[in-house]
Amino acid sequence: MIKKLVLGLAALVVTSSFAQAAGDSIAGQKVIVKCQGCHGKEGLGRALPAGGEAPNLAGQKYDYLVHSLMAYKAGERKSYMMSLVVKKLNDEDIANVAAYYAAITISVEVPQ
């Protein structure tokens, strides 16, 4: 059981570095200033003043983040705040933001 867990986590680490290759996580740090109010620098969502919570972005898959941001930009996903923020981002900004949040390491502790 432990061996399978370790192998699974190792595979996750290896594949996540390949997924991040399309964006620049360092450049993404400059762009996420627009994101921090809701998602935080650490990518851990916060409670929103209008109600609800912003989702956690830390450790999400790069491709998922890019797809989601592009969908907000195209109007395929609906969120007033996200639409305001993402419309100012170009494709490179989106790739860099996705790379930054995807590069955040999440540790998981299995209950004993």
N, C-alpha and C positions, 0 to 999 in steps of 0.2 A: 504494500500500500504506500509506504513512504517512498519507495523507489519510483513508483509511478508518478507520485506528486512531484518529486524532484525532477524527473525527466520532463514532465509537463511544464513545469516552471522554466526549465532550461530552454525548452523549445519556444516558449513564449518570449524569452529574452532574445534569443537568436532571431526570431522572425520579426520582432518589433524593430530591431535596428535596420533591417532591410526596408521596412515600410516607411521609415522616417527619411530615407535618402532623398526624396523629392523636395523637401523643404529644409530651411535653415533654422534650427531651433534658437540659435543665438540672435539672428535677425528677428525672430518671432518675439523675443523678449521686448523689443521696442514697440511692436505692434499691439501686444496684449494690454497695453495701458488702457485701451478702449474696452477691454473685456473684464478687467479686474474688479470693477464695481459690483458685478454680479457673480462672476466665476472665481475671482481671487487670483492672485499671482500663482498660488499653489494649485489652481484648478479645482478647488473644492467649492462647490456651489454654495450660495448663501440665500438666506431668506430675502425675499423681495418686498419692498415697501407696499406694492399693490397686492401682495398676497402670493402664496406659492413659493417655490424655491427654484433657483437656477440650478441646472444639473451639474454634476461633477464632470469635469473634462479631463482631469489628471489620469494619465495612463490609457486613455481611449485610443483606439486604433486610428492611425493617421488617415487612412482612406475614408473611414466613417466620418471623421471631423471635416475633411475636405468636402465630402458629399453633402453633409448637413449644411455647412456654410454656403456652399454654392446653391443649395435648394432655398435657403433663406433669401439669398441675393436675387434669385430668379422668381421669388414669390411663390414657389411650390410648397414651402413650409411657412406657416404663419406665426409671427410674433412681432408685435409692434416694435419692441426694443431691439430685437435682433435685426429687423429690417433696417432700422435707423443706423445701427452700427455697421452692419456688413455691406451696405450699399457704398460705403466710402473705401472699402478694401478692394484692391486689385487681386488678380489671381496669385501673384507672388506673395502678397500679404497673407492671403488665405492659406497658402502652402506653408508659410513660415509659422503662422499661428498654430496650425495643425501639428507641425513638427515639434513646436515647443511643448504643447500640452501632451502630445503622444510620448515625448521623451521623459516625462515625469515618472519616476519609479514608484510603484505602489507595492507595498509589502503586505502579504496576507499571512495571518496566523491561524492555523488550524486549531479549533478548540480541542483541549485535552480531555 
